[in-house]
Amino acid sequence: MKFETFKAGAWRQRYQYKSFEPVPVNHEWIWEDATINTLLEAANRALGELNAFSLIVPDIDLFIEMHVVKEAQTSSRIEGTQTGIDEALMSEDQIQPEKRNDWREVRNYIDAVNSAVVELKHLPLSNRLLKQTHEILMRGVRGEHKLPGEFRTSQNWIGGSSLADAAFIPSHPDGVPDLMSDLEAFWHNEEIVVPHLIRVAISHYQFETIHPFLDGNGRIGRLLIPLYLVSHGLLEKPSLYLSDFFERNRASYYDALMGVRVSNDLIHWVRFFLQGIAETATKGRDVFRQVLALRTEVELAVLTLGKRAANARQLLNLLYRKPIVTAADIERSLSVSSPTANALIRDFEQLGLLQEITGQQRGRAYVFDRYLSLFTS
């Protein structure tokens, strides 16, 4: 299939509405647009640099956890949740009751990402994996009654309050199984010569156009991107997430997807997607570089604590995963007494590594702000 002559699908008349039925994607793809080649080269180069950092940074999984938290918070924000990244790092009892539903959605996303990445070690990227991940995403939150872990059997829509005023009506439920089987085959088809970043660009578009679940399609569709990159060896670790790019360019993101459906403009979508890969990978590389510099500095600082330096290094490792902590978190994670935990907090405050953020006498929380700000700037 040639990008320049691509026909995205057709509108089919249903009872009182029309659904958009996309064409299958599991076949060869070619293009004449030279800009795509340039963007593809830049995206591959940036992705390779990001992956190199994930191979050389010691204890990289500590920092990957923060990438996952950032992704969960940003991807959920696109869907309307109001949880900040600082709140996503807190425990439920620290969250105001009226904000806990949003908080649970973000925490479910974190659990879903972590579970999916673990499953990739012994299960290929597949519809089965996406269903398992979706089930975790929907557990105990809004949407928990909308067939968690199963493809939809009724019609859904995007935008508007009903099918009558929807901005877009995706595939009829009868076609979802075959379309998703075709998409899964596309991920693993070794008989076609299509670069992986082109495949994942087309895959994200196709997934969002099929909209196979009753709820959670945006989050699963965005998570599909790093899962694809890890499963095909483009990334050693799940260190790249496009939700921040999509959120900052939200109107352009939706316009590019709709442009394919309405105007068959796959070229514009692929360009936009590759730009997002390059920009996000470069930003991720720079964050890792800053993390390494900060880590060197703070680990030298804790050496001044003498006999308490060993516990201090353990606390640093906790803060790399969870940069907002309480004394109880430190006691539990480091298996130390309450006096020891509070002494460590005082040491870290004096070193400028922790700041108290609640202003309370009880249940105080402390933030490693210099580290957290690397993921929020």
C-alpha positions as CSV (number, residue, x, y, z in Angstrom):
1,M,0.0,0.0,0.0
2,K,1.3,3.4,-1.0
3,F,0.8,6.3,1.5
4,E,0.1,8.7,-1.4
5,T,-2.9,6.6,-2.7
6,F,-4.0,5.2,0.7
7,K,-7.8,4.9,1.3
8,A,-8.4,4.7,5.0
9,G,-11.8,3.0,4.9
10,A,-15.5,3.7,4.4
11,W,-18.5,4.9,6.3
12,R,-21.1,2.2,6.7
13,Q,-24.8,3.0,7.4
14,R,-26.1,1.5,10.6
15,Y,-29.4,2.0,12.3
16,Q,-29.5,5.8,12.7
17,Y,-25.8,6.3,12.4
18,K,-22.7,5.6,10.3
19,S,-19.6,3.8,11.6
20,F,-16.2,4.1,10.1
21,E,-14.7,0.8,9.0
22,P,-10.9,1.1,8.4
23,V,-9.1,-1.1,5.9
24,P,-6.7,-3.8,7.2
25,V,-3.1,-2.8,7.7
26,N,-1.2,-6.1,7.5
27,H,0.6,-5.6,4.2
28,E,3.5,-3.8,2.6
29,W,3.7,0.0,3.0
30,I,5.7,2.3,0.7
31,W,5.9,6.1,0.2
32,E,7.5,8.7,-2.0
33,D,7.4,11.5,0.5
34,A,11.1,12.2,1.2
35,T,10.4,14.1,4.5
36,I,9.3,10.8,6.0
37,N,12.7,9.3,5.3
38,T,14.4,12.3,7.0
39,L,12.1,12.2,10.0
40,L,12.5,8.4,10.3
41,E,16.3,8.7,10.4
42,A,16.1,11.4,13.1
43,A,13.6,9.4,15.2
44,N,15.7,6.2,15.0
45,R,18.9,8.1,15.9
46,A,17.2,9.8,19.0
47,L,15.7,6.5,20.0
48,G,19.1,4.8,19.8
49,E,20.6,7.5,22.0
50,L,17.9,7.1,24.6
51,N,18.3,3.3,24.5
52,A,22.1,3.7,25.0
53,F,21.5,5.6,28.3
54,S,19.1,2.9,29.5
55,L,22.0,0.4,29.0
56,I,24.7,2.4,30.8
57,V,22.9,4.1,33.7
58,P,23.4,2.0,36.8
59,D,20.2,0.7,38.5
60,I,18.2,2.1,35.6
61,D,14.9,0.5,36.8
62,L,14.9,3.0,39.7
63,F,14.5,5.8,37.3
64,I,12.2,4.0,34.8
65,E,9.7,3.9,37.6
66,M,9.5,7.7,37.5
67,H,9.0,7.6,33.8
68,V,6.1,5.2,34.3
69,V,4.5,7.5,37.0
70,K,4.9,10.5,34.7
71,E,3.3,8.6,31.8
72,A,0.4,7.4,33.9
73,Q,-0.3,10.9,35.2
74,T,-0.1,12.5,31.8
75,S,-1.9,9.8,29.8
76,S,-4.7,9.9,32.4
77,R,-4.8,13.7,32.3
78,I,-5.6,13.5,28.6
79,E,-8.7,11.5,29.5
80,G,-9.8,14.2,32.1
81,T,-8.3,13.1,35.4
82,Q,-6.9,15.9,37.7
83,T,-4.2,14.0,39.6
84,G,-0.8,15.8,39.7
85,I,2.4,13.9,39.5
86,D,3.1,14.8,43.2
87,E,-0.3,13.3,44.2
88,A,0.4,10.2,42.0
89,L,3.4,9.5,44.2
90,M,1.5,9.7,47.5
91,S,-0.5,7.0,49.2
92,E,-4.3,7.0,49.1
93,D,-4.7,8.2,52.6
94,Q,-2.8,11.3,51.8
95,I,-5.2,12.2,48.9
96,Q,-8.2,14.3,49.5
97,P,-11.4,12.2,49.4
98,E,-12.8,14.0,46.4
99,K,-9.7,13.3,44.4
100,R,-9.3,9.6,45.1
101,N,-11.2,8.3,42.1
102,D,-8.8,10.1,39.8
103,W,-5.9,9.0,41.9
104,R,-7.0,5.3,41.6
105,E,-7.2,5.6,37.8
106,V,-3.6,6.9,37.7
107,R,-2.4,4.2,40.1
108,N,-4.2,1.5,38.0
109,Y,-2.3,2.8,34.9
110,I,1.0,2.4,36.7
111,D,0.0,-1.1,37.7
112,A,-1.1,-1.9,34.1
113,V,2.2,-0.6,32.6
114,N,4.4,-2.5,35.1
115,S,2.4,-5.7,34.6
116,A,2.5,-5.5,30.8
117,V,6.3,-4.9,30.8
118,V,6.8,-8.0,33.0
119,E,4.4,-10.0,30.8
120,L,6.5,-9.1,27.7
121,K,9.3,-11.2,29.0
122,H,7.4,-14.4,28.3
123,L,4.4,-13.3,26.3
124,P,4.6,-11.5,22.9
125,L,2.9,-8.3,22.2
126,S,-0.6,-9.5,21.4
127,N,-4.3,-8.9,21.8
128,R,-4.2,-11.2,24.8
129,L,-1.6,-8.9,26.5
130,L,-3.6,-5.8,25.7
131,K,-6.8,-7.4,27.2
132,Q,-4.9,-8.3,30.4
133,T,-3.5,-4.8,30.6
134,H,-7.0,-3.3,30.0
135,E,-8.5,-5.4,32.8
136,I,-5.9,-4.0,35.3
137,L,-6.6,-0.4,34.0
138,M,-10.3,-0.7,34.7
139,R,-10.2,-2.4,38.0
140,G,-12.3,-0.7,40.6
141,V,-12.6,2.7,38.8
142,R,-15.0,4.4,36.4
143,G,-15.4,2.0,33.5
144,E,-15.1,-1.1,35.7
145,H,-18.5,-2.3,34.3
146,K,-17.6,-1.7,30.7
147,L,-16.2,-5.2,29.9
148,P,-12.8,-4.9,31.4
149,G,-10.3,-7.1,29.6
150,E,-12.7,-7.8,26.7
151,F,-13.3,-6.3,23.3
152,R,-16.6,-4.4,23.1
153,T,-19.8,-6.0,21.8
154,S,-21.7,-2.8,21.4
155,Q,-21.1,0.5,19.6
156,N,-19.1,3.2,21.2
157,W,-18.3,6.7,20.0
158,I,-15.8,9.6,20.5
159,G,-17.0,13.1,21.4
160,G,-20.5,14.2,21.9
161,S,-23.1,12.8,24.3
162,S,-24.5,10.1,22.1
163,L,-24.3,8.5,18.7
164,A,-26.4,11.3,17.3
165,D,-23.9,14.1,18.0
166,A,-20.6,12.1,18.1
167,A,-17.5,13.6,16.6
168,F,-16.4,10.1,15.4
169,I,-18.0,6.7,15.4
170,P,-15.5,3.8,15.2
171,S,-15.8,0.3,13.8
172,H,-19.0,-1.6,14.3
173,P,-18.5,-4.2,17.1
174,D,-19.0,-7.1,14.6
175,G,-15.8,-6.1,12.8
176,V,-13.6,-5.5,15.9
177,P,-12.2,-9.1,16.3
178,D,-11.1,-9.4,12.7
179,L,-9.6,-5.9,12.6
180,M,-7.7,-6.5,15.8
181,S,-6.5,-9.9,14.6
182,D,-5.2,-8.2,11.4
183,L,-3.4,-5.5,13.6
184,E,-1.8,-8.2,15.7
185,A,-0.6,-10.0,12.6
186,F,0.9,-6.7,11.4
187,W,3.1,-6.4,14.5
188,H,4.8,-9.7,13.8
189,N,4.7,-10.1,10.0
190,E,8.3,-10.9,9.0
191,E,7.3,-11.3,5.3
192,I,6.9,-7.6,4.8
193,V,9.6,-4.9,4.8
194,V,8.2,-2.1,6.9
195,P,10.4,-0.1,9.4
196,H,9.3,-0.6,13.0
197,L,8.6,3.1,13.7
198,I,6.3,3.2,10.6
199,R,4.6,0.0,11.8
200,V,4.0,1.5,15.3
201,A,2.8,4.8,13.8
202,I,0.2,2.9,11.7
203,S,-0.6,0.7,14.6
204,H,-1.5,3.5,17.0
205,Y,-3.7,5.1,14.3
206,Q,-5.4,1.8,13.6
207,F,-6.0,1.0,17.2
208,E,-7.5,4.3,18.0
209,T,-9.7,4.1,14.9
210,I,-11.0,0.6,15.8
211,H,-11.4,1.7,19.4
212,P,-11.8,-2.0,20.5
213,F,-12.7,-1.4,24.1
214,L,-15.7,0.3,25.6
215,D,-13.4,2.5,27.7
216,G,-9.7,3.2,28.2
217,N,-8.8,3.1,24.5
218,G,-6.7,6.2,24.6
219,R,-4.5,5.0,27.4
220,I,-4.1,1.5,26.0
221,G,-3.4,2.9,22.6
222,R,-0.7,5.1,23.9
223,L,0.8,2.3,26.0
224,L,0.9,0.2,22.9
225,I,3.7,2.4,21.6
226,P,6.4,1.6,24.3
227,L,5.2,-2.1,24.5
228,Y,5.8,-2.4,20.7
229,L,9.3,-0.8,21.0
230,V,10.3,-3.0,23.8
231,S,8.9,-6.2,22.3
232,H,10.8,-5.6,19.0
233,G,14.1,-4.7,20.7
234,L,14.2,-1.0,19.8
235,L,14.2,-0.3,23.5
236,E,15.8,-2.4,26.2
237,K,13.6,-0.7,28.8
238,P,10.2,1.0,28.7
239,S,11.7,4.5,28.7
240,L,9.8,6.3,26.0
241,Y,6.2,7.5,26.4
242,L,4.5,9.8,23.9
243,S,1.6,11.0,26.1
244,D,3.4,14.2,27.1
245,F,4.0,15.1,23.4
246,F,0.4,14.2,22.5
247,E,-0.9,16.2,25.5
248,R,1.1,19.3,24.6
249,N,0.0,19.1,21.0
250,R,-3.5,17.8,21.7
251,A,-5.4,19.6,19.0
252,S,-2.7,18.6,16.4
253,Y,-2.8,15.0,17.6
254,Y,-6.6,14.7,17.2
255,D,-6.5,16.6,13.9
256,A,-3.8,14.3,12.5
257,L,-5.8,11.1,13.4
258,M,-9.0,12.5,12.0
259,G,-7.1,13.7,8.9
260,V,-6.4,10.0,8.1
261,R,-10.0,9.0,8.5
262,V,-11.6,11.9,6.7
263,S,-9.0,12.8,4.1
264,N,-6.8,9.7,3.8
265,D,-3.9,11.8,4.9
266,L,-1.6,9.1,6.4
267,I,1.5,11.1,5.4
268,H,0.7,13.9,7.8
269,W,0.0,11.5,10.7
270,V,3.2,9.6,10.2
271,R,5.2,12.8,10.0
272,F,3.6,14.0,13.3
273,F,4.2,10.7,15.0
274,L,7.9,10.5,13.9
275,Q,8.4,14.0,15.1
276,G,6.9,13.0,18.5
277,I,9.3,10.0,18.7
278,A,12.4,12.1,18.0
279,E,11.4,14.9,20.3
280,T,10.3,12.6,23.2
281,A,13.4,10.4,22.9
282,T,15.7,13.4,22.9
283,K,14.0,14.8,26.0
284,G,14.2,11.4,27.7
285,R,17.9,11.2,26.9
286,D,18.5,14.7,28.4
287,V,16.6,13.7,31.6
288,F,18.8,10.6,32.0
289,R,21.8,12.8,31.6
290,Q,20.6,15.2,34.3
291,V,19.7,12.3,36.5
292,L,23.3,11.0,36.3
293,A,24.7,14.4,37.1
294,L,22.4,14.8,40.1
295,R,23.1,11.3,41.3
296,T,26.8,11.9,41.3
297,E,26.4,15.1,43.3
298,V,24.0,13.8,45.9
299,E,25.8,10.5,46.5
300,L,29.0,12.5,47.2
301,A,27.0,14.6,49.6
302,V,25.7,11.7,51.7
303,L,29.2,10.4,52.1
304,T,29.7,13.3,54.6
305,L,27.2,11.6,56.9
306,G,29.8,9.1,58.2
307,K,28.4,6.0,59.8
308,R,24.9,7.0,58.6
309,A,26.0,7.0,55.0
310,A,24.9,3.4,54.4
311,N,21.3,4.1,55.4
312,A,21.5,7.4,53.5
313,R,22.3,5.6,50.2
314,Q,19.4,3.2,50.8
315,L,17.2,6.2,51.3
316,L,18.5,7.7,48.0
317,N,17.5,4.6,46.2
318,L,14.0,4.8,47.7
319,L,13.8,8.5,46.6
320,Y,14.8,7.7,43.1
321,R,11.7,5.4,42.9
322,K,9.4,7.5,45.1
323,P,10.6,11.1,45.5
324,I,7.8,12.0,48.0
325,V,8.0,10.0,51.3
326,T,6.9,10.0,54.9
327,A,8.9,8.9,57.9
328,A,6.7,5.7,57.9
329,D,7.7,5.0,54.3
330,I,11.4,5.2,55.3
331,E,10.9,3.0,58.3
332,R,9.1,0.3,56.3
333,S,11.3,0.4,53.2
334,L,14.7,0.6,55.0
335,S,13.6,-1.6,57.9
336,V,14.8,1.0,60.4
337,S,13.4,2.4,63.6
338,S,11.3,5.6,63.8
339,P,14.2,7.6,65.4
340,T,16.5,6.5,62.7
341,A,14.1,7.4,59.9
342,N,13.5,10.9,61.4
343,A,17.3,11.4,61.9
344,L,17.8,10.6,58.2
345,I,15.1,13.1,57.2
346,R,16.9,15.8,59.3
347,D,20.2,14.9,57.6
348,F,18.6,15.1,54.1
349,E,16.9,18.4,55.0
350,Q,20.3,19.9,56.1
351,L,21.9,18.7,52.8
352,G,19.0,20.3,50.9
353,L,17.8,17.0,49.5
354,L,14.4,16.9,51.2
355,Q,11.8,19.6,51.9
356,E,8.6,19.2,54.0
357,I,5.5,19.9,51.9
358,T,2.5,19.4,54.1
359,G,3.0,22.0,56.9
360,Q,1.5,19.5,59.3
361,Q,2.8,18.2,62.6
362,R,1.6,14.7,61.9
363,G,1.8,12.6,58.7
364,R,4.4,14.9,57.3
365,A,5.5,14.3,53.7
366,Y,8.9,15.3,52.2
367,V,9.9,15.8,48.6
368,F,13.2,15.3,46.8
369,D,12.3,18.3,44.7
370,R,15.5,18.6,42.6
371,Y,14.9,15.1,41.3
372,L,11.2,15.3,40.9
373,S,11.5,18.5,38.9
374,L,13.5,16.7,36.2
375,F,10.3,14.8,35.3
376,T,8.0,17.8,35.5
377,S,9.8,20.5,33.6
